[in-house]
Amino acid sequence: MKSTSQTNPIIYVILVGLFLFASMFFYARWEKQVTGGGDSWGYYVYLPSLFIHKDIKNLKTSLDIREKNARGSTFLDETGIRRASEAPSAGKNNVIKYTYGVALMHSPSFFACHFIGKISNAFETDGFSRPYIFALYLSTFLYVLIGLFLIAKVLAQSHSSKVVFIVLLILGLGTNLYYFSVYNNVMAHPLLFFLWAHLIFQTDKYYKDHKLWRFLLIAFTVGLITIIRPVEGICILIPLLWNTKDLNGLFFRFIHFRKNLHHLFLGAIAGIAAILPQLFYWKHITGEWVYYSYPGEGFDFSSPEIINGLFGFMNGWLPYTPLMFFALIGLMLMLFKRSANAFLIAILFVVHVYITYSWWNWYYINGFGSRPMVDIYALMAIPLAFFVSKIMSSNSSTKSSWPKALFSIILVFLMGVNIFQTYQHYKGIMWTELGNLAYYRHAFTKLNFNQKMSVALDLNMYQYEDIEDGPIILKQDFEDDGLNNKSEKVKHKGKYSYKITKEAEKDLGKITIPYKTFLPNVSNNKYLKVGMWVYVNKQISTFYEYDSMIMQFNRGERVYKRRYLRLNNKSGGDGDFSLWYGKPNEWNYVEAYFQLATRFREGDEINIWFNHENDRSEVFIDDLELSVAER
């Protein structure tokens, strides 16, 4: 129940905001973000290109500045026109892949920064110098705080101050909204969090005062959300169905709008007004009113990855934001109690999840956990508050106070985990976009990246300590004169090592390990142990272009498991290397245990070979050894 004395939510927002503000300065990511490309550059480039460089059609100056700031982040096509992946070609023009809505929201901070730069002459006013990026960070931070305040105002109508404060703590510090507020905050998601909060707040107000100007603001917000992320046009259900519990409620909502048809008519104009600038931009650049700027990307609604998206460790939602389990429990309780807006929230949540994880890249790289779920946290704050309220309302008797105590312990622990794992991400330890459970188990609580983490990430197999080495299957010291790419330049032992090149697969051949190698018994406790010495002359950070040892399970012509053991980033001791680089110019021993697949049976075999991806670094191996191991 709502307490009789309510603390102003602004106090709680300020308390959460102070921690967010300190965290933002601790990470200071504006020193590295935006200028080198990525989604954030695509969202923002509208402003400098339109208002400073006047190159909105071809982005010539904007792309030249980007290339200057980050060499190799753009390229010249066959006609000599500079291009970037975030601005696909449209004839001689470059069309910005992302829509303009985020730039519109950042425009006040952009213009303020540009004005200060002009009158002070203190920094380069090209739109991409560090003060501009800091202004973007500050802008997003303020939007998040306002979003927290607006949703707190809504919750305060039916919940106690304590409940509201706990919900703000969970949203601000216990979910990946924290990461997108203080670390990677120039993405669209924290702004969408604000817009959904604003939409809910204004809709709630509208059905109390029925003011036209408020409905126009609601409609414009719906349009802005839709143009930023078109699949979230489902948010239109909020102003249409807010506070309707049943068919009777729907009938009265119909009566309301029949009496206020001018609200719907003018609201449609306001919503379209938010979308029109994008249509004019597309027409100006491409000649088409509606242009699909994501070529080769799309949805597969017949095969959504909902289970992986919600529960998987490859950028899944709940593994990295487990406190939102409570919001789901709260939603189920609301549905059971037939609470106001329960059915509306359930519909929006289910549809949002279905659409989100039907996208081809359902794990959405470039984030901490599932970033599209951040957009609807304002909506999910309502069932979250419902759950917290039920926990907090348990009486103080000995028998029934334990849920409150247990919840408090879980809350503090998981908030700490979220903040700590954001720090791990910063240190290059916790990387979620290609994560898996085995890697997560190794990385949990660690302050230094180590080789076992790196191997677990590649192989999706936990690297146990209690594995006993067994019979040796193969030993290769690369001293054989028949090998083409032997090297005297560096070697671990003997006269030669082996340099991995494009010819490695042909030169070394595929190593075939049949089922019978693991007899007399084959079980899940048996492993193929790989050990080798590795030398990398130069470290590169392109994770997807590392030289690797490929291991795959075959049944006849069919491959049913394949893993890549990357080599470039395996060199060094604890703290010497990370996901993206190792210690160069030094021999290091690489050890990996490749667990037998549960489907491995007589007639199957394991194939192993080496793959070369990038000529920008040289990778040498020596003293390769394969053996059978067992737990």
N, C-alpha and C positions, 0 to 999 in steps of 0.2 A: 504494500500500500504506500501511497505517497505520504511523506511526512508532512506535518503541519508547518515546520520551519524549513524553508528552502534556501540554500546558499546560492548566490548568483553563479550560474555556470561559467561566467567569464573568469572567475577565480581558478576554477579547475583547468580551464583552457590555458590560462597563463602558466600554471604549474607544469602542465604537460609541455607547453610551448617552450619554456625555459630549457628543459632537457633536450628537446628537439633542436633548439637554436645552438646550444653548446655542442651537440653532436655534429651539426652541420659545419661548424667551424673546425671541429676536430678533424673531420675528413677533408674539408676544403676542396671538394671535387671540381669546383668551378675552374680550377687551374688546369684541368685536363679534359673537360667535357666540351661538347658541341663543335669546337673548331675543326676537329679531325674527321667529322662525318658521323654517320649513324642516324637513328631515328630522330634524336634531339636536333640535329642539324636540319633535317628535313622539315620538322615542325616549325623551326624558328626562321629559316632563311627567307621566308616571305617578307619579314620586316626590313632587314638591311637591303635586300635586293630591290624592294619597291620604293623605299623612302630615302635610301642613301645612294645606292649605285645605279638605280634606274635601269636595271638589267633583268626585269622580271621575266622576259621572254626567253632569254638564252642563258641567264645566270653567269655570264662571262666573267665579270669582275669578282663576283661572289665565289666562283669556283677557282679563279686564279688565287684569291686570298687563301682559300682552303688548301690548295696545293702548296702554297708557301708555308702555311702553318703545319701541314702534315704531308710530307713528301710521299707520293705514291697513293694518296687517298682519292685521286682522280686519274683519268686517263684520256688520251687523245684518240678519237676514232679515225677511220681511214680518210676522212675528209679534213682532219686537223681540228675538229671541234672538241672542246674539252667536255667530258661527260663524268657522271658519278652515278653509282647505283641508286642513290636516293633521289635522283632526278633523271629518269629514263628519257631517251631521245623521243622527240615528236617532230620528225623532219629535222630542220635546222635548229629547232627550239629544244629546250630542256624543260620537261614538265615535272614539277615537284610532285613526288610520289604521295606525299602526305597532304591532308586537307588543312585549311587555313585557320581552323578554330582555335588551336593552341596559340598561334601567333596573335590572334585577336585578343586573347585573354592576357597575354604578356605585353601587349602594346603600351599600357600605361608605364610600366617599368622601363621599357625600351626607350620611349620618348623622354622620360625623365633623365635617364642615363645619357642619352644623346645631347640633351640640352645642357646638362652639367659639363659634359666633355667639350662642347662648343664654347661655352662662356669661360671655362677655366683653362682650356688648352692643356689639361693635365694628362691626357691619354689620347691615343689614336682613335679617331671617331669613324672607324670603318665598319662598326657593327659587330666585330668579332674579337676585339681586344678584351682583356680579362674583366674590366668593369662591366661590360655588357653581359657577360656570362654570369657574373656575380648578381647582377640585377635580376636575371632570370631565376636564379636560385632563391633570392629573397622573395620574388614574386610568388613562386610556387609555395614557399614556406608560409606566406601570409594567406594564400588561398586555403591551404590545409587547416590552418588555425581557424579561419572563418568557417570552414566546413564543419570542424569539430564543434564550434560554438553553436551553429545552427541546428545540428542534430541533437546537441545537448538541450537546447531550448525545447525541441519537440518532446524529447524523453522526459524532461522535467515536469511536464503536465500530468504524467501518470506514474512517475517513479520518484523515489526519495533522492536526496542529494548524494547519499552514499552510493546508490546504484548508478546514478549518472556519472559520478567520478570514476567508478570502477570501469564502466563502459569506455570512458575516454582514455583511461590508462591502457585498456586492452587494445583499442583501435590505434592509439598514438604510439605505444611502446611495445605492444605485444603481437603485432601483425607486421606483414611486409609493407604496410603503409609507412612504417618507420623508415625502412630502407629507401622507399621512393620519396620520402620527405627530406632526408638528410644526406643521402648518398647519390642516388641516380634520379634526382628530382626534376630533371628537365624533360621527362617523358610525359605522355598525356594522362597517365593514370591518376596521379594525385589531383590534377585539375578536374578530371571526371568525378573523382570522389567529392570534390567541392560542389560540382554542378548537380549531382544527385542529391546531396544534402540540401542545397538551395532549392531544388525542385520540391523535395518533401516538405521543407519548412514553408515555402510560399503556398503550396497546395493546401496544407493544413490551415494556414491563415485564411486562404480564400474561402473555404467552406464555413468560415465564421463571419467574415465581413462582406463577401460577394462583390468585392471591388473590381471594376473592370481593369484598372491599371495593373492590378496584381495578376489577373489572368493573362494579360498580354506579356507580362514578365515570365510567367510560367511557360507560355507558348514559345517565347523566344529561347528560353532555357532548353526546352525539348528540342527545338531546331538546332541549337548549338551542340548539344550532346550528340544528336544524330549526325551532324556534319563532321564532328571530330571522330566518331566511331559509329558508322551507319548501323551496325547490327544492334546498337543500343537504342535505336528508335523505339524499342519496346517500352521505354520509359514513359511513353505517352499514356500508358495504362494508369500511371499514378494519378494525374489530374482527372482522368475519366472515372476511375473506380475507387478513389480514396474513401475510406470509412464506409464502404458498402459491405454488409455482411451476408446478404441473401438476395433473393429475387425482389423482395419488397424494397430493399435499399436501391437496387438497380432501377426499379420503377420510379422512385422519387428522384433519382439522379437524372433520369430521362425527362421528368417533369421540370426539373431545375433548368436544364439546357433548352427545353422547348420554350420556357419563359424568357430565356436569355440567349436567344439565337444570335444576337449581335456579338455576344462574347465569343461564341464559336467562330463566327465569320471573321471578326477582327483578330482573334487568336490565330486563326489559320494564316492570316497575312503576316502576323508577327513571326510565326514559326518559319514561314517561307522566307521572310526577310533575313533570318539567320543563315539560311542555306544559299540564297541567291549569289552572294559574292563568289562562292566557290564555282557556281555554274558559269558566271561571267569570266572567271579566270580560265576555266577549261575551254570555253569558247574562244577566248583571246589567244590561248597558246596552241590549242589543237584543232580549232575549228568545229569542235563538237560540244554540245551543251552538257552532255554527261559522258565522262571519259573514265574508263577503268585503268587506273595507274599502277595496278599490281599485276603486270603480265606474268603468266606462268604460275600464279598463286591463286588459291581459291578454297572453297569449302567442299567437303565430302559429307553431306548430311546422311548418307547411308551407312557410314562407318565412323561415328564419333568416338573419340578416345576418352570417354567420360571417366572410366575407372582410373586410367593412368593420369588423367588430368587432375582428378581430385585427390587420389591416394598414392600416386607413383612418386618416386624420389627423383625422377627426371623433370625437375621444375614443377612438380605437382603442388597442389594448393595446401592441403592439410598437413603433410609432413613438415613443411616449413612455416606453417601458421596454424599450429594445433589448437590454439585457443579458440579458433572459430568453430571447433566442434561444438562448443557451448551455444553458439548461435543456431546451429542446426538442431540441437536438442530443444532450444527455446522455440524454434519454429514448429517443431512437432507438438510441443505443449500448447502453443497458440492454436494450432489446428484442432487439437483435441478439445480445447476449451471454447472453440469457435470465437476467438478474440477478434477484435476489429483489425482489419487489414491482413489477417493471417492468410486467407486464400489468395489475396492479391500478391503478397510477398512470395508465397509458394510458387505461384505461376511465373512471376518475374525471375525467381531464382532458377527454376527448372529450365525455362526457355533460355536464360542467359548462359547457363552451364552447357546446354545442348549446342547452342550456336558457337560458343567459345571453343569447345573441344571438337568441333567439326572442321575447324580451320586446318589447312594442310600441315602447318607447323604448330601443332596443338600444344607443344611445350614452350612456345614463345621465348626464344632466347633473349639474352640481355636483361637479366633481372635476378631477383632473389625470390624463388618460388613462382607461383603462377600470377603474373602481373595483371591480367585482365580482371581477376577477382577483386582487386583493389577498388575498381570502379564502383562496385555495388556495396561497399562496406557501410555506407550511410544507411542503405536500406536494411542490411543485415544487423545493424545496430539495434533495431527495434526488437527482433526476437532474442538478440543477445541480452538486452536489458530485461526482457521478460524472464529469461532463465536466471540472471543474476538476482532479480527481485525475489524469485522463489527461494533461492538459496539464502539470501540475506534475511528473509522473513521467518526463517526457522527460529523457534523460540530458544531461550537460553538454557533450557534444562539440559542436564548431562547427556540424556539419551539422544536428543535431537540436535545438539550443537555441533556434532562431529562433521556434518556436511559443510557447514560454514568454515570450520577450521581446515578441512581437507581442501576445499575450494581455494582458500586463501594461500595455502602452501603451493598448490598447483599454479595459481595465478602468478605468484612471485617468481617461482622457478621458471615457468615458461616465458615470462617477460624477460628474465635474465638470459635465457637461452636465445631468444630472438635478438636481443641487443648484442650478445656475445657473438652469435653467428654472423651478424652484419659485420662485426669487426673481423671475423675470420675471412669473410668475403673480401674485405679490404686488404687483408694480408695474403690473399691468394691461396687460402686453405680450403674454404667452403665455396665450391663452385657448383651451382645447382642445375645449370642448363643441360648438362649431360650426366647428371648425378645418378647414383643408384644406391641401394641399401647397403651394399658391402662397403662402398666408399664412404657413405655417411657414418657407418659404424667406426671406421678408422679415423675419420676427421673429427668426430664428436669430442669436444673439450680440448682439442690439440691447439697449441700455439705456434707450432712449426710444421711445415709441410714435410712429409717424408716419403721414401720410396714405396712403402707398402700402400700408402694412400693412392699414389699415382698408379700402381699396378692394379689395385682394386677398382679404380675408376675405369681403366681400360678394359679389364677382363670381366667386370661385374661379378667378381668372386672375392670373398673375404680371404685375406692372406693370414692364415692361422700360424701361431707360433709352434704348436705341438704337432708338427708334421715330420715324420721320420723319412730320411732319404733311403731309397732302395736301389735296385739294379740300374746301372748306366746303360742307356739305349744307344747313345751316339756321342762321340767326342770328335771335335773338329778344331785343329789348331791353325788351319789355313797355311800350312807350310807346303802343301801339295803344289807341284809345279804346273798342274793342269788348270789352275784357276787363273782367270784373266785379270781380275782387279785386286790382286795382292798389292800391298803397299809396304815399302820400306821406310816411308816417311815417319810413321808412328807405329809402334808395336808394343804389345804388353809383354810377351815373352817370345823368344825365338827370333827369326829373321823378319817375319812378315805379320801383318794384320790383314784384314779384308775391308775394303772400302765399298760401302753399299751404293750401287748406282742403278740405273734403269735396267742394266743387264744382269742384275743380281739373281732374279728369278731363273733366268736361263743358265747362268754360270753355276750357281749353287744347286739349282734344281729344286723340286718340291720334296721335302722330307716327308715320307709316308710312314705312319705308325699304325699298324693294324690292331684290331681288337685283341688278338691273341697275345700281344705284348704284355697285357695287364693280367693274364692268367697266372696262377690257377683260379683266382676269383676276381670278379670285376664288381666294384661297388662305388657308391657315392663318396666313400672315404678315400678313394684312390685319386691321385693327382699326377699330372705330367709336370715335372719340374724343369724349368728352363733357367739356365745360368749362363752368363756370358760377360765378358768385359767390354765396355763401351767407351768410346772416345769421340767427343764432338768438338770440332775446331771453332765453331762459331754458333752462338745461340740465336734462334729466331723465335718470335712470339706467335707465329701463325700455327696454332694448335692443330688445325686440320691438315697441315702440310708437313707433318713430321715423318721421317723415315720410321718404318715399323716392321715388326715381325707379325705376320698374319697367321692365325691358328683357326682352323675350321674343322667341324665334324661333317663327315660325308657318309651318305648311304647310297651307294651306287653313284648316280649322276646328281643326286639331290643333296644340297647343303642345308643342314638344319641348325647349325650354330656357327657363328664367325666372330672372332674377336681380334682387335688390333692392339698389340703391345707397342706403344710409342717409345722411341728410343732417345729422341733429342732431349727430352725433359726428365731423364732418369738419373743424371749424373750429379754426384755430390752427396754430402751427408745431411742430416737433419738441419734445416735452416739455410742450407746452401742453395736450395732451388725451390721452385714453385710449380704450379700447373703449366706455366708458359715458358719456362726456361730452366736450364741446369747450369752446372759449373763447367765452363769450357776448358779445353786444353788439359784435360786430366783423365786418366783411366779410372773408371769406376765399375764396380761389379754390380750387375743387374740380375736380380733373382725374382722369379715369378712362378706361382703354382696355379696350374690350369686344371680345374676340377673336371672330372669326367661327367659328361652330360647324363642325366637320368635316363635318356633314351638310348644311350650307347649300348649296342648289343652285337652279337656275332655277325661278322660280315661288314661292320662299319670300320671306318678308319679316320685317323686324324691327319690332316695335311698341314704342313708348316712351310712358309717361304718368306723371303724378305722383300719389302716394297720401298722404292725410292720416290719421293714426292717433290722435293725442292732442291734446286742446285745452289741455293744461297748459303747452305752449310754442308760440311762434309762429316759423315758419320762412319766411324770405323768400328769393327767388332773383332774380338779375338777370343780364343779358347772357349768356344761354344760347347755346352754339355747339356744333354737331355737325359733325364732319368725318371724312374717310377718312384713316387713317394706315397706315403699313406699316413692318415691320421689314426 
